[in-house]
Each structure stands twice: as structure tokens, then as C-alpha cells.
């Protein structure tokens, strides 16, 4: 979710800084290794030999020293014989002890020089067998300089000086504070998270609250979550107050609603909490059942902007108003419960599947609430931010940073804005029924999702292309090959010769692009079939002609390019 907040914040006239009290200057800390800093590096063969069954994490958060004391008991099933376990963990969190299947390893048996902890097994594990490793570790977790764009822990304070702590690790990965498989498809089947905090602090977490226990001056919160996205496991600590409610779903189930907020914000918190049911109503009507209905819809106020932590979305938008009638940050992060947490890209190269769909949900939600004016206003903002420097999808495995960083050839914010507008064009091309049917197949793996009849899905761009072809009964490879795999947008050449209007697509690399074009002539809309990328229409002399009157075609438009260049010049001139 990271850069879109910056882009939309600028587009909507919002500030992008975190809480004025939130992120203090990061203390001096050891640098991350290249392996730890870059989430999604190629998975080694040793990690491919196991399936991640269960993680039991015990994390004591110590705000006074900005440190954690932790242990992780990890259960794996062997997919192939193996004599070693490899898990990712920042080497700046020293490991003090490891046991395997109850047997304590001698110190020096394990190694972690680059942030990939290597644990030799006392005996080889056969295919189908299980192995359990318990790792004791701790120290000062990496501190974010500007979460969530730069990942890590945020150690902050509320207005009255109480500790306020949050984690956000999408970019760098789960290994910043717990031993994991730092890959999009590295999800454990189940996580039990025990967070110990000083009284009277509260620790909201992922999934279902199993229980709270107290010992001396501390209390421990036990949370349980199914199939959590690796970077979506989060730590949240503060003097929170809580709002609770229920949503009675159109699918017959009842979904618990929870919002944890800071003291003194009750009126604003209640107003935000009132948006929860309408968000659920929209997404369940448009997409399908809320994926985590047997756990909760949870939101927690954080000392940084936001992040799509599963069932406990981070919210740090300060209840800002932008005239849209809803909190855009809350809505965007909540969309990721479907596009990111339920349906997860199999590789970072397909991250547009998270961000493009989630971004499209904002204009669609605005239209549902307030009609076409807000819908087109959102689409116009998104269009002005498309950069077209690199393809949305490279077609080869990538790390998270390689996707988000334009200096490394990544599409950056285009996975949000271009991804969303490409989907809007597809929506118009294949029609409402086929479009939403394709989304349900993508997200749930079936056309008839109901609570309890689907499981989380790993997806690629190629998967979605196949789904669209299957749902429509047509071949739309030409569409995706231009919009996803080419940097430049297609151009539409329009020539008027006498009583004839000639239209011709100019696609990058001269690729086929038979995209139909709507033309309005004196108030009447005609659809021009563009077989071979070319079409024509008889137009009376003097008729008023509008190309693409409903603004459904994502294409190269000189007026937008000129405006973007002018904005760059203005920013450059404004620099001291």
C-alpha cells in the first residue's frame, strides 16, 4: 500500500506527514543487510522443501527501551526430505537459543550472517513429516524513518506522553521482527500471536482475541489469525479505547466490528466507526463475502499513515476531510482485505493485482455514495498521476523494492493509478456481469463464494488473463499485453476527411489493439469496431463530434502529457 498514500494525498490536497507527535527522529541503528532490506528475493531451495503450518509468536514490547524480547515456535511440514530449516530474520535481532523438536541446539550450530537464519536439523526429516523449531531472540527492531514508506517499528507517544507503538513492514518484510518466510506466498496457515505490554497499555492484533492474561505490571494479549499475509502481522500498542459493533451480512453471517482509538477522540472515532457497515455493504455487494467474517473487521489508530494489516487495518489519517464523503485511507486499506489478504500476488511483480483493484474501488465507492460527478473526479485525479515510464508487469520475478522504485526500473505508482484505469477500461469493454464475475474468480477461486466455501488464493497476472478469457469466452491477450507489459499507452489517431471520420490505434511495438471506440455525433453515440486497429464512421459536415464521450479509454492524450510537464516545471521552479 505504500506510495499511493503520497500520491493521493497530494492529489486531494492532504498532508502526508504522520502524527505531529508520532515519529520521532530514528535512533542510531545498525544497517539492514541487502537481503533483509529487499522483500521477496528468490526463495532458496531449502525453503521450497517445507510448508509453513503454524507460527506461535511471543513478543514482549518494551517502549522504555524501544526493544522487544521474543520467541517463535514454528511448525513446518516437509514437502521434500530436508536436513535444514531456513527462515528470514533481521540479523540485528540476536538469537539466544534454538531448539528443534524439543532438542536444544548448541550455540554456534545456527548462523545468520545476512538475515537468513540457517538451522541444521538434528536428524533429517522425511517428506510428509513435521518439524518444530523454537527460536529465542530479541533486541531493538529496525526503526522506520517514515512509515509506511520506510518500514519498521514506530516508537511514539500520545499527547499525554503515553507510549504509542506500531509496526509497518510491507517493503522490508516480516523478518524485521519475527522469523518467517519473507515471500508473498510464505503465509503460515495459522498464527498465534502473544503480545505482552506494560499496564495499562492495550495491544490490538490480527484475527480473534483468544484471551488476556496478567502478570505483575504486564498484560498479555493472545490473538489468533488464519492464513495471514506475512507483512500483515502487526504490533500495535497504546492506551487505546475501543468501539464495538456488529454487521449483519447479506450472506447471513454476523461480522464483529472493532475500532481502537486514542483517548479524547470519541466523537471523531464514532463518526469513522459509522463508516464500517457501509464499507462492508459496498464490498460484499460488489465483490463478495468479507473474507475474514469469522474473525473481525478491525481498525486501529496508528502513529503513521496506514497499512493493510489483516483484520486490524492501520489508520493514521487524523480523521481528515477531503469533500469525498468518506475516509479515502480507511476505504483503500479495507479494500486490501480482498485484494491483498484474501487474494495475494504470488510474486511482487504482480503487485498491481493488489493495488490496481484496491485503487479502482475508490471511484466505484464514490459513485455508489454520490453519483457520477465524484466518480469522474476520482478517475481524473488518477489519470493525471500516470507516469508510463516502465511496464506495470515485467514478466519476471521481482522484489518489492524493484517494483516500487522507479530508479530500478519499477512501475512505482503506476501499479495503483494505471492499474485502476486499465481495469476501468476493461470493465467497459467486457461489461458489468463479466467484469465482476472475473473478480470473484480471481479473489475466491470460484464463481459462487459464500462464507466458509473458499480459501485464500495466490494469483499472477497470467491467472487473471486466463480468467477473463474463460469468463467472456473471448481472447483478450491483446488488451493485457499492451496495458500491462508495455510502458507507453496506445494512441488514437483521429482524422476527419469530408464526411468520414477515420480512427486508427497506434499501439506500442505495433502490437494488435482492436479496441472499440465510442463516438458521439450530435448527441448520438456510435460504437466503431476497430478490427485490425482501424475503423471509420460517416459524419455529416458540421456535426459536433466527441471521441470517447464517457471517458472509458485509457490512452495517450497530449493535453495530459503537456499538463504533467508543466507541473514538473512548476515544482522545479519552486525549489530554492
C-alpha positions as CSV (number, residue, x, y, z in Angstrom):
1,X,0.0,0.0,0.0
2,X,2.8,2.5,0.3
3,X,3.3,5.2,-2.4
4,X,-0.3,5.7,-3.3
5,X,-0.9,7.5,0.0
6,X,1.6,10.1,-1.0
7,X,0.1,10.4,-4.5
8,X,-3.5,10.6,-3.4
9,X,-2.5,12.9,-0.5
10,X,-1.1,15.4,-3.0
11,X,-4.0,14.9,-5.4
12,X,-6.6,15.6,-2.7
13,X,-4.7,18.4,-1.0
14,X,-4.0,16.4,2.1
15,X,-0.8,16.4,4.2
16,X,1.3,13.3,4.1
17,X,3.1,13.6,7.3
18,X,2.4,11.2,10.2
19,X,1.1,12.4,13.5
20,X,2.7,15.6,14.8
21,X,3.6,13.6,17.8
22,X,4.2,10.3,16.0
23,X,7.6,9.6,14.5
24,X,10.5,10.9,16.4
25,X,13.9,11.0,14.8
26,X,15.1,7.5,14.3
27,X,17.8,6.5,16.7
28,X,21.2,5.3,15.5
29,X,20.8,1.7,14.4
30,X,22.8,-0.9,12.5
31,X,22.0,-1.0,8.8
32,X,19.9,-3.7,7.3
33,X,21.5,-6.2,5.1
34,X,20.6,-6.2,1.4
35,X,18.7,-9.4,1.9
36,X,16.6,-8.1,4.8
37,X,16.0,-4.7,3.2
38,X,14.6,-6.2,0.0
39,X,11.5,-8.4,0.5
40,X,10.8,-11.2,-2.0
41,X,14.3,-12.1,-3.1
42,X,14.5,-15.5,-4.8
43,X,13.4,-18.3,-2.5
44,X,16.2,-20.8,-1.8
45,X,15.6,-24.4,-2.5
46,X,15.7,-25.2,1.3
47,X,12.6,-23.0,1.9
48,X,10.8,-24.7,-1.0
49,X,11.1,-28.0,0.8
50,X,8.7,-27.1,3.5
51,X,5.1,-25.8,4.0
52,X,4.5,-23.3,6.9
53,X,1.9,-24.8,9.1
54,X,1.9,-22.7,12.3
55,X,3.7,-19.8,14.0
56,X,3.4,-19.2,17.7
57,X,4.9,-15.8,18.4
58,X,5.5,-14.4,21.9
59,X,6.6,-10.8,21.7
60,X,7.2,-8.6,24.8
61,X,7.2,-4.9,23.7
62,X,9.3,-2.6,25.9
63,X,8.6,1.0,25.0
64,X,11.0,2.3,27.6
65,X,14.0,0.8,25.8
66,X,12.4,0.6,22.3
67,X,13.1,-3.1,22.3
68,X,11.4,-6.5,22.1
69,X,12.0,-9.8,23.8
70,X,10.6,-12.6,21.8
71,X,10.3,-16.3,20.9
72,X,8.8,-18.0,17.9
73,X,7.8,-21.7,17.7
74,X,7.5,-22.5,14.0
75,X,5.9,-25.7,12.7
76,X,6.6,-26.9,9.1
77,X,5.5,-29.9,7.1
78,X,8.2,-31.3,4.8
79,X,7.3,-31.2,1.1
80,X,10.6,-33.0,0.3
81,X,13.3,-34.6,2.5
82,X,15.3,-31.9,4.3
83,X,18.0,-31.6,6.9
84,X,17.9,-27.8,7.4
85,X,15.5,-25.0,8.0
86,X,15.9,-21.6,6.6
87,X,13.9,-18.7,7.9
88,X,14.3,-14.9,7.4
89,X,15.1,-12.8,10.4
90,X,17.0,-9.5,10.7
91,X,20.4,-10.3,12.0
92,X,20.2,-7.2,14.2
93,X,17.8,-9.2,16.4
94,X,20.3,-11.6,18.0
95,X,19.2,-15.2,18.5
96,X,20.0,-16.5,22.0
97,X,18.7,-20.1,21.8
98,X,17.1,-22.6,19.3
99,X,15.5,-26.0,19.9
100,X,14.3,-28.4,17.2
101,X,11.6,-30.9,18.2
102,X,12.4,-30.2,21.8
103,X,16.1,-30.7,21.5
104,X,18.3,-27.7,22.4
105,X,20.9,-26.9,19.8
106,X,24.4,-26.0,20.9
107,X,25.4,-22.3,20.4
108,X,27.1,-21.9,17.1
109,X,25.0,-24.6,15.5
110,X,23.0,-22.0,13.7
111,X,24.1,-19.0,11.7
112,X,22.6,-15.8,10.4
113,X,25.2,-13.6,8.7
114,X,22.9,-11.9,6.1
115,X,19.5,-12.1,7.7
116,X,18.6,-15.7,6.6
117,X,18.8,-17.8,9.7
118,X,20.1,-21.3,8.9
119,X,19.1,-24.1,11.4
120,X,20.7,-27.5,10.8
121,X,18.3,-30.3,11.9
122,X,19.5,-32.9,14.4
123,X,18.1,-35.5,12.1
124,X,16.8,-35.5,8.5
125,X,13.0,-35.0,8.0
126,X,11.2,-37.2,5.5
127,X,8.6,-36.0,3.1
128,X,5.3,-35.6,4.9
129,X,6.8,-35.4,8.4
130,X,6.7,-32.3,10.6
131,X,9.4,-30.3,12.3
132,X,9.1,-27.8,15.1
133,X,11.7,-25.1,15.8
134,X,11.6,-22.7,18.7
135,X,13.8,-19.6,18.3
136,X,14.5,-17.2,21.2
137,X,15.6,-13.7,20.0
138,X,15.3,-10.0,20.8
139,X,16.8,-6.6,20.8
140,X,16.0,-3.3,19.1
141,X,13.9,-3.9,15.9
142,X,14.6,-1.7,13.0
143,X,13.0,1.8,13.4
144,X,11.1,3.3,10.5
145,X,12.2,6.7,9.3
146,X,8.9,7.4,7.6
147,X,6.4,4.5,7.9
148,X,4.9,3.0,6.0
149,X,7.1,4.1,3.1
150,X,10.2,3.1,5.0
151,X,9.3,0.0,7.1
152,X,10.0,-0.9,10.7
153,X,8.7,0.0,14.2
154,X,7.4,3.4,15.1
155,X,8.0,4.3,18.8
156,X,5.9,7.3,19.6
157,X,3.8,9.0,22.4
158,X,0.3,10.2,22.7
159,X,-0.5,13.8,23.6
160,X,-0.3,13.0,27.3
161,X,3.0,11.2,27.0
162,X,1.9,7.5,27.0
163,X,3.7,5.0,24.7
164,X,2.2,4.6,21.3
165,X,3.8,1.9,19.2
166,X,3.1,0.4,15.7
167,X,4.8,-1.8,13.1
168,X,4.6,-1.5,9.3
169,X,6.9,-3.7,7.3
170,X,5.5,-4.2,3.8
171,X,8.6,-3.0,2.0
172,X,11.2,-4.8,4.0
173,X,9.1,-7.7,5.1
174,X,8.1,-9.8,8.1
175,X,11.7,-10.6,9.0
176,X,12.1,-7.2,10.6
177,X,10.6,-8.5,13.8
178,X,9.7,-12.2,13.5
179,X,11.3,-15.3,11.8
180,X,9.3,-16.0,8.7
181,X,9.5,-16.9,5.0
182,X,9.6,-13.4,3.5
183,X,7.7,-14.1,0.3
184,X,4.2,-13.2,-0.8
185,X,3.4,-17.0,-0.8
186,X,5.1,-17.6,2.5
187,X,1.9,-17.4,4.6
188,X,1.6,-19.7,7.6
189,X,-1.7,-21.5,7.8
190,X,-2.3,-20.2,11.4
191,X,-0.6,-17.7,13.6
192,X,-1.0,-17.4,17.4
193,X,0.4,-14.0,18.5
194,X,1.0,-13.2,22.1
195,X,1.9,-9.6,22.8
196,X,3.0,-8.6,26.2
197,X,2.8,-4.9,27.2
198,X,3.2,-2.8,30.3
199,X,-0.1,-2.0,32.1
200,X,-2.4,-0.1,31.3
201,X,-1.5,-0.3,27.6
202,X,-3.6,-2.3,25.1
203,X,-2.3,-4.5,22.2
204,X,-4.9,-4.9,19.4
205,X,-3.9,-7.6,16.9
206,X,-4.7,-9.8,13.9
207,X,-7.6,-12.2,14.0
208,X,-9.6,-13.3,17.0
209,X,-8.8,-12.4,20.6
210,X,-8.4,-15.7,22.4
211,X,-7.7,-14.2,25.8
212,X,-5.9,-11.7,28.0
213,X,-3.7,-12.6,31.0
214,X,-2.0,-10.5,33.6
215,X,1.3,-11.0,35.5
216,X,2.6,-8.3,37.7
217,X,2.8,-5.0,35.9
218,X,2.2,-6.5,32.4
219,X,-0.6,-8.0,30.5
220,X,-0.5,-10.4,27.5
221,X,-2.9,-10.4,24.6
222,X,-3.3,-13.6,22.7
223,X,-4.5,-13.2,19.1
224,X,-5.2,-16.0,16.5
225,X,-5.3,-15.4,12.7
226,X,-5.8,-17.8,9.8
227,X,-3.7,-17.5,6.7
228,X,-2.3,-14.0,7.4
229,X,-0.3,-12.3,4.8
230,X,3.3,-12.2,6.0
231,X,3.8,-8.5,6.2
232,X,0.2,-8.1,7.6
233,X,1.1,-9.4,11.0
234,X,1.4,-6.3,13.1
235,X,2.2,-4.9,16.5
236,X,0.0,-2.2,17.9
237,X,0.5,-0.8,21.5
238,X,-1.2,2.2,23.1
239,X,-3.7,3.4,25.7
240,X,-6.5,2.5,23.4
241,X,-10.2,2.8,23.9
242,X,-12.4,0.5,21.8
243,X,-15.7,0.8,19.9
244,X,-17.5,-2.5,19.2
245,X,-20.4,-3.4,16.9
246,X,-21.8,-6.0,14.5
247,X,-22.6,-6.1,10.8
248,X,-25.3,-8.4,9.6
249,X,-24.1,-9.6,6.3
250,X,-26.2,-10.2,3.2
251,X,-24.7,-13.6,3.3
252,X,-26.3,-14.5,6.6
253,X,-23.3,-14.3,8.9
254,X,-22.6,-11.6,11.6
255,X,-19.3,-9.9,11.5
256,X,-17.7,-8.3,14.6
257,X,-16.6,-4.7,14.2
258,X,-13.8,-3.2,16.3
259,X,-12.1,0.2,16.3
260,X,-9.3,1.1,18.7
261,X,-8.6,4.8,19.0
262,X,-6.8,7.2,21.3
263,X,-8.5,8.9,24.3
264,X,-10.0,12.2,23.7
265,X,-11.2,11.4,20.1
266,X,-14.5,9.8,20.9
267,X,-16.7,12.0,18.6
268,X,-14.4,11.6,15.6
269,X,-13.9,7.9,16.3
270,X,-17.6,7.3,16.4
271,X,-18.0,9.1,13.0
272,X,-15.3,6.9,11.4
273,X,-16.8,3.8,13.0
274,X,-20.1,4.6,11.4
275,X,-18.5,4.1,8.0
276,X,-17.7,0.5,8.7
277,X,-21.1,-1.0,7.9
278,X,-21.4,0.9,4.6
279,X,-17.9,-0.2,3.6
280,X,-18.8,-3.8,4.2
281,X,-22.1,-3.4,2.4
282,X,-20.4,-2.0,-0.7
283,X,-17.7,-4.6,-0.9
284,X,-19.9,-7.5,-0.2
285,X,-22.4,-6.3,-2.8
286,X,-19.8,-5.6,-5.5
287,X,-17.2,-8.3,-4.8
288,X,-18.4,-11.0,-2.4
289,X,-18.3,-12.0,1.2
290,X,-15.9,-10.4,3.6
291,X,-13.1,-13.0,3.7
292,X,-12.5,-12.8,7.5
293,X,-16.1,-12.7,8.7
294,X,-15.5,-15.3,11.4
295,X,-12.7,-13.2,12.8
296,X,-13.5,-9.4,12.6
297,X,-13.3,-6.2,10.7
298,X,-10.8,-4.4,12.8
299,X,-9.1,-1.0,12.6
300,X,-6.5,0.6,14.9
301,X,-5.3,4.2,15.1
302,X,-1.6,4.2,14.4
303,X,1.3,6.8,14.7
304,X,1.9,6.5,10.9
305,X,-0.4,6.9,7.8
306,X,-1.7,3.4,7.2
307,X,-1.3,-0.2,6.1
308,X,-3.5,-3.2,5.2
309,X,-2.8,-5.4,8.2
310,X,-5.2,-8.3,8.0
311,X,-8.3,-7.8,10.2
312,X,-6.5,-4.9,12.0
313,X,-6.0,-2.2,9.4
314,X,-3.7,0.6,10.4
315,X,-5.3,4.1,10.3
316,X,-3.4,7.3,10.7
317,X,-5.3,9.8,8.6
318,X,-6.3,12.1,11.6
319,X,-10.0,11.9,10.5
320,X,-9.1,14.3,7.6
321,X,-11.9,15.6,5.4
322,X,-11.5,15.9,1.7
323,X,-15.0,16.5,0.4
324,X,-15.5,13.0,-0.9
325,X,-17.9,12.0,1.8
326,X,-15.8,9.1,3.1
327,X,-12.4,8.5,4.5
328,X,-10.3,7.5,1.5
329,X,-7.5,6.0,3.5
330,X,-9.8,3.7,5.5
331,X,-11.6,2.7,2.3
332,X,-8.3,1.9,0.4
333,X,-6.8,-0.2,3.2
334,X,-10.0,-2.0,3.8
335,X,-10.1,-3.0,0.1
336,X,-6.9,-4.9,0.6
337,X,-8.8,-7.5,2.8
338,X,-10.0,-8.8,-0.6
339,X,-7.2,-7.6,-2.9
340,X,-4.0,-8.5,-1.0
341,X,-5.0,-10.6,2.0
342,X,-7.6,-13.0,0.6
343,X,-6.1,-12.8,-3.0
344,X,-2.4,-12.4,-2.7
345,X,0.0,-11.9,-5.6
346,X,2.3,-14.9,-6.0
347,X,5.2,-12.6,-6.7
348,X,5.8,-8.9,-6.2
349,X,5.9,-8.4,-10.0
350,X,2.1,-8.8,-9.9
351,X,1.6,-6.3,-7.2
352,X,-0.9,-4.4,-9.4
353,X,-3.4,-7.1,-8.5
354,X,-3.4,-5.7,-5.0
355,X,-3.1,-2.0,-5.8
356,X,-4.9,-1.6,-9.1
357,X,-8.1,-3.3,-7.9
358,X,-7.9,-1.5,-4.5
359,X,-7.5,1.9,-6.2
360,X,-10.4,1.3,-8.6
361,X,-12.6,0.6,-5.6
362,X,-12.3,4.3,-4.6
363,X,-14.0,5.9,-7.6
364,X,-16.5,3.0,-7.7
365,X,-17.3,3.6,-4.0
366,X,-17.6,7.4,-4.6
367,X,-20.1,6.7,-7.4
368,X,-22.1,4.4,-5.1
369,X,-22.3,7.1,-2.5
370,X,-22.7,10.3,-4.5
371,X,-23.1,9.6,-8.2
372,X,-21.1,10.2,-11.4
373,X,-19.6,13.6,-10.5
374,X,-17.4,12.1,-7.8
375,X,-16.7,9.0,-9.8
376,X,-15.2,11.0,-12.7
377,X,-13.4,13.4,-10.4
378,X,-11.6,10.4,-8.9
379,X,-10.8,9.0,-12.3
380,X,-9.4,12.3,-13.5
381,X,-7.1,12.5,-10.4
382,X,-5.8,9.0,-11.1
383,X,-5.2,9.8,-14.8
384,X,-3.1,12.9,-14.0
385,X,-0.7,10.7,-12.0
386,X,0.1,8.0,-14.5
387,X,3.8,8.1,-15.5
388,X,4.2,5.4,-18.1
389,X,7.9,5.1,-17.5
390,X,8.0,1.3,-17.2
391,X,5.6,-1.5,-17.8
392,X,3.2,-2.4,-14.9
393,X,4.4,-6.0,-15.2
394,X,7.9,-7.1,-16.2
395,X,7.0,-10.8,-16.7
396,X,9.9,-11.9,-14.4
397,X,10.1,-12.4,-10.6
398,X,10.8,-9.2,-8.7
399,X,11.4,-8.0,-5.2
400,X,9.1,-5.5,-3.6
401,X,11.6,-2.6,-3.9
402,X,12.3,-3.4,-7.6
403,X,8.6,-2.9,-8.2
404,X,8.1,0.3,-6.2
405,X,11.4,2.0,-7.1
406,X,11.3,3.8,-10.4
407,X,15.1,4.3,-10.3
408,X,15.4,0.5,-10.5
409,X,13.0,0.2,-13.5
410,X,9.9,-0.4,-11.4
411,X,6.4,0.9,-12.3
412,X,6.1,2.6,-8.9
413,X,2.7,4.3,-8.5
414,X,1.5,3.1,-11.9
415,X,0.5,-0.2,-10.2
416,X,-2.1,1.9,-8.5
417,X,-3.2,4.5,-11.0
418,X,-2.6,2.9,-14.3
419,X,-3.7,-0.5,-12.9
420,X,-7.0,1.1,-11.8
421,X,-7.7,2.9,-15.1
422,X,-6.8,-0.2,-17.1
423,X,-9.4,-2.1,-15.1
424,X,-11.9,0.7,-15.7
425,X,-11.4,0.3,-19.5
426,X,-11.7,-3.5,-19.2
427,X,-14.9,-3.1,-17.2
428,X,-16.4,-1.1,-20.1
429,X,-15.1,-3.5,-22.7
430,X,-16.4,-6.8,-21.3
431,X,-19.4,-5.5,-19.4
432,X,-20.6,-5.4,-15.8
433,X,-21.5,-9.0,-15.4
434,X,-18.3,-10.5,-16.9
435,X,-16.1,-7.9,-15.1
436,X,-17.4,-8.8,-11.6
437,X,-17.5,-12.5,-12.4
438,X,-13.8,-12.3,-13.3
439,X,-13.1,-10.5,-10.0
440,X,-14.9,-13.2,-8.0
441,X,-12.9,-15.9,-9.7
442,X,-9.7,-14.1,-9.1
443,X,-10.4,-13.4,-5.4
444,X,-12.2,-16.5,-4.3
445,X,-11.3,-19.1,-6.9
446,X,-14.9,-19.8,-7.6
447,X,-18.0,-18.0,-9.0
448,X,-20.3,-18.6,-6.1
449,X,-18.4,-17.5,-2.9
450,X,-20.2,-17.9,0.4
451,X,-18.8,-17.8,3.9
452,X,-16.9,-21.0,4.5
453,X,-16.7,-22.3,0.9
454,X,-13.5,-20.6,-0.2
455,X,-9.8,-20.4,0.7
456,X,-7.1,-17.8,0.2
457,X,-5.7,-17.6,-3.3
458,X,-2.3,-16.9,-4.7
459,X,-2.5,-15.2,-8.1
460,X,-0.5,-14.0,-11.1
461,X,-1.2,-11.6,-13.9
462,X,-1.4,-14.6,-16.2
463,X,-4.0,-16.1,-13.9
464,X,-6.3,-13.1,-14.3
465,X,-5.8,-13.0,-18.1
466,X,-6.9,-16.6,-18.3
467,X,-9.9,-15.9,-16.0
468,X,-11.1,-13.0,-18.2
469,X,-10.8,-15.2,-21.3
470,X,-12.7,-18.0,-19.6
471,X,-15.5,-15.8,-18.3
472,X,-16.0,-13.9,-21.6
473,X,-15.3,-16.8,-24.0
474,X,-13.0,-14.4,-25.9
475,X,-9.3,-13.9,-26.2
476,X,-8.2,-10.6,-24.6
477,X,-4.5,-11.2,-24.5
478,X,-4.1,-8.2,-26.9
479,X,-5.6,-6.0,-24.2
480,X,-3.3,-7.0,-21.4
481,X,-0.2,-7.3,-23.5
482,X,-0.5,-3.6,-24.3
483,X,-1.6,-2.2,-21.0
484,X,0.4,-4.4,-18.6
485,X,3.5,-5.3,-20.5
486,X,4.2,-2.1,-22.4
487,X,5.2,1.2,-20.8
488,X,3.6,3.6,-23.3
489,X,-0.1,3.9,-23.7
490,X,-1.8,3.3,-27.1
491,X,-2.5,6.4,-29.1
492,X,-5.7,7.0,-31.1
493,X,-5.2,8.9,-34.3
494,X,-8.3,10.7,-35.4
495,X,-8.7,12.2,-38.9
496,X,-11.8,13.9,-40.4
497,X,-11.9,13.8,-44.1
498,X,-15.0,15.3,-45.6
499,X,-18.0,13.2,-44.3
500,X,-15.8,10.4,-43.0
501,X,-14.1,10.1,-39.6
502,X,-11.1,7.8,-39.7
503,X,-9.8,6.2,-36.4
504,X,-6.6,4.3,-36.1
505,X,-4.9,2.8,-33.0
506,X,-1.1,3.2,-32.7
507,X,-0.1,0.6,-30.0
508,X,3.5,0.3,-28.7
509,X,5.6,-2.1,-30.6
510,X,2.9,-2.2,-33.3
511,X,1.0,-4.7,-31.2
512,X,-2.6,-5.6,-32.2
513,X,-5.1,-3.4,-30.4
514,X,-8.7,-3.8,-31.7
515,X,-10.2,-1.7,-29.0
516,X,-13.7,-0.5,-30.0
517,X,-14.2,3.3,-29.8
518,X,-17.4,5.2,-28.9
519,X,-18.0,8.3,-30.9
520,X,-20.8,10.8,-30.1
521,X,-22.2,12.6,-33.2
522,X,-24.7,15.4,-32.4
523,X,-25.8,13.7,-29.2
524,X,-26.0,10.1,-30.7
525,X,-23.4,7.6,-29.5
526,X,-22.0,5.1,-32.1
527,X,-19.6,2.3,-31.4
528,X,-16.9,1.9,-34.0
529,X,-15.5,-1.6,-34.3
530,X,-11.7,-1.4,-34.7
531,X,-10.8,-4.6,-36.4
532,X,-7.1,-4.5,-37.2
533,X,-6.9,-1.4,-35.1
534,X,-8.7,0.7,-37.7
535,X,-12.3,1.9,-38.2
536,X,-14.3,4.7,-39.8
537,X,-17.7,6.4,-39.3
538,X,-19.8,8.6,-41.6
539,X,-20.1,12.0,-40.0
540,X,-22.2,14.8,-41.6
541,X,-20.4,18.1,-42.3
542,X,-20.8,20.5,-39.4
543,X,-21.7,17.8,-36.9
544,X,-20.3,18.0,-33.4
545,X,-18.1,15.0,-32.7
546,X,-16.8,13.8,-29.3
547,X,-14.4,10.9,-29.1
548,X,-14.9,8.6,-26.1
549,X,-17.7,10.6,-24.6
550,X,-17.9,8.5,-21.4
551,X,-14.1,8.6,-20.8
552,X,-13.6,4.9,-20.8
553,X,-10.5,4.6,-22.9
554,X,-7.1,4.7,-21.2
555,X,-4.9,6.2,-24.0
556,X,-2.1,8.6,-24.7
557,X,-3.6,12.1,-24.5
558,X,-1.3,15.1,-25.4
559,X,-3.2,17.5,-23.1
560,X,-2.4,15.4,-20.1
561,X,1.2,15.0,-21.1
562,X,1.5,18.8,-21.5
563,X,0.0,19.4,-18.1
564,X,2.3,16.9,-16.4
565,X,5.3,18.5,-18.0
566,X,4.1,21.9,-16.8
567,X,3.6,20.6,-13.3
568,X,7.2,19.3,-13.3
569,X,8.5,22.7,-14.4
570,X,6.5,24.4,-11.6
571,X,7.9,22.1,-9.0
572,X,11.4,22.6,-10.3
573,X,11.0,26.4,-10.3
574,X,9.6,26.4,-6.8
575,X,12.7,24.7,-5.4
576,X,15.1,27.1,-3.5
